[in-house]
Amino acid sequence: MGKLREPLNDIFGNHCALPLALEAMGERWSFMILRAAFNGVHHFEEFQQELSIARNILSNRLSKLVDHGIMEREVMAEDRRKILYQLTQKGVELLPAMIALRQWGEKWGAGVASTPVLVDTRDEQPIGPVTITAHDGRTLSYGELVWKHRSELQPLGQARVRMAPVAAE
């Protein structure tokens, strides 16, 4: 992928957002809780029942998701003992990553398509694979990617100038 690389020893995320994302989401139960939230689970007891997760682990992971702004916690007005957990916009925006991981697991882990199937509301047909797309919507392969320093990026619409090699005299 070219000569420029990400600083791979940047485990604290100073130059790369991946370590920061993993800090918020990087373990199995957080993903399982998110999957449940995307499926309409909202209360502590429901999460515990649906996931068969220990109360202390669930409490810890929910607190972490709330602390990172992925979920919000709201005391129910009609029963102050009940807490409602909902995805924030930040949490909702994890959906493509969750779908990509599920699709990867279907292909390389389980080897079979999951059910139920996620479909779009208009056509009620299964969604397509999550892909990497260019700014103009083209699907890109791994071989079409290269790292560039942000300062080297050209404004959109500005032609790249390629210099021809100068012949040695």
SULRACOR-V556306 format. One line per field, one symbol per residue. phi: phi as a letter, one per 20 degrees, with the letter a starting at -180 (. if undefined). A space follows every 10 residues. Layout:
BEGIN
phi=???
END
This chain:
BEGIN
phi=.nefcfffee femfcceggf ffffcfbgff ffffgfffen ecdgffgfff eldfgfffff ffgfffgeme ccdcffffbf eedddcfegg fgfeggffff fffffffddf mcffcfdece ffdldgfeff cedfgenffd egfedbecfg fefefgnefe ddeffeffe
END
